[in-house]
Amino acid sequence: MKAIGVTEFGGPEALQVQDLPDPHPGAKEVRIKVRAAAVSPTDAGVRTGSYDMSQSTSPYLPGMDAAGVVDEVGDGSVWTVGDEVMAIALPLSEHKGAYTEYLVAPDDSIARIPAGSSLEQAATIPMNGLTAVQILELAALEPGQVLAVTGAAGTLGNYLVQLAKQQGLVVVADAASKDLELVRSLGPDHVVERGDGLADRIREIFPDGVDAVADTALLHEDAVPALRDGGVFIAVRGWKGEPARGIRFEAVWVFSEYHSHDKLDGLRRAVEGGVLTPRVADVLPAEDAPEAHRRMEAGGVRGRIVLTF
Ligand SMILES: NC(=O)c1ccc[n+]([C@@H]2O[C@H](COP(=O)([O-])OP(=O)(O)OC[C@H]3O[C@@H](n4cnc5c(N)ncnc54)[C@H](OP(=O)(O)O)[C@@H]3O)[C@@H](O)[C@H]2O)c1
């Protein structure tokens, strides 16, 4: 089968077409004939060797999101050949990442694609959707409490704002002027200009500070002053601030959502219900993975670039 991966970690050009043996599912697993794999910042980390890949083998395949059609089922699987599914994939695991023609996936790492969505759209949902769900669980806010989202124009920010509104939270989102229309379309209660002085602008609206900050833009200490005493700061790459003012520092890790079928199925319903909007920035053939990574790393992409097999 064809896959896209690296044998030597490096820049986008390190992503090369690989010819690998066709995998087969074990018990309670399926094999997906992958049609679409989304390209995310984490994939660049796999490509450059930023993660511990000792549970996997070379060539290392990036990609944490796939959508396609079940074409083989293992013993005891609850899925049927022909099911159209979306999957969270784990590049660090024995099954490797989603940049592949055939992906073996545990039964509980997949869900049906949303009715009315294409496979390309569905491929943008699992990883960032599950991350947004985990952020909301860590924040543990009640309806009416206030969540600030940095990087709201990004894919994780998009999904988080939409899911937070569904939970009845008050949401303040940041946006550059050029992204105002996009960010407003997600339905936040307040939109503030992104960049330097963000915390001050949030405090102008909420003088005592907000209940939680989800920092998808990696602003770290610059975003902490937006929080009230005793608020929650949720980092997306493990950053933790100095303990002060009773602030609880949390870090989201989507790797732990590999067996989260029920949450993934909840995301399917959220798309079908119009709560969550899958965003595809562009669709490229899998061989163009280096180009997709270059564009992603240059910034300014809105929605996910999706590779097709
Ligand atoms: N820990 C986990 O399990 C986990 C899971 C998912 C994602 N993540 C991380 O979460 C982050 C966001 O992911 P993503 O997929 O949403 O990435 P993305 O689509 O690239 O979005 C990031 C957004 O942040 C914006 N941004 C950059 N600098 C900013 C600033 N100073 N102020 C405000 N916005 C700024 C970017 O705008 P420009 O394009 O204009 O730069 C972009 O819109 C990434 O670092 C990713 O690795 C972690």
The ligand as an ORCA input file, in Angstrom:
! r2SCAN-3c Opt
* xyz 0 1
  N      -2.009     18.796     23.212
  C      -2.838     18.304     22.312
  O      -3.354     17.196     22.477
  C      -3.184     19.130     21.108
  C      -4.216     18.711     20.265
  C      -4.558     19.533     19.175
  C      -3.843     20.694     18.927
  N      -2.814     21.025     19.756
  C      -2.051     22.256     19.520
  O      -2.974     23.333     19.524
  C      -2.485     24.390     18.723
  C      -3.574     24.853     17.778
  O      -3.863     23.815     16.867
  P      -4.683     24.112     15.553
  O      -4.833     22.838     14.858
  O      -5.889     24.904     15.863
  O      -3.650     25.041     14.754
  P      -3.993     26.122     13.661
  O      -5.187     25.692     12.877
  O      -2.723     26.415     12.973
  O      -4.446     27.384     14.516
  C      -3.614     28.177     15.285
  C      -4.201     29.560     15.206
  O      -3.551     30.430     16.133
  C      -3.313     31.632     15.453
  N      -2.267     32.409     16.103
  C      -0.925     32.312     15.962
  N      -0.314     33.230     16.741
  C      -1.298     33.910     17.370
  C      -1.304     34.981     18.285
  N      -0.176     35.523     18.741
  N      -2.489     35.414     18.739
  C      -3.651     34.854     18.308
  N      -3.713     33.857     17.427
  C      -2.535     33.385     16.968
  C      -2.953     31.226     14.057
  O      -3.028     32.308     13.151
  P      -1.981     32.425     11.928
  O      -2.331     31.328     10.983
  O      -2.301     33.795     11.392
  O      -0.611     32.289     12.498
  C      -4.030     30.163     13.824
  O      -5.241     30.764     13.407
  C      -1.237     23.833     18.012
  O      -0.094     24.291     18.712
  C      -1.386     22.334     18.157
  O      -0.148     21.662     18.121
  C      -2.479     20.282     20.823
*
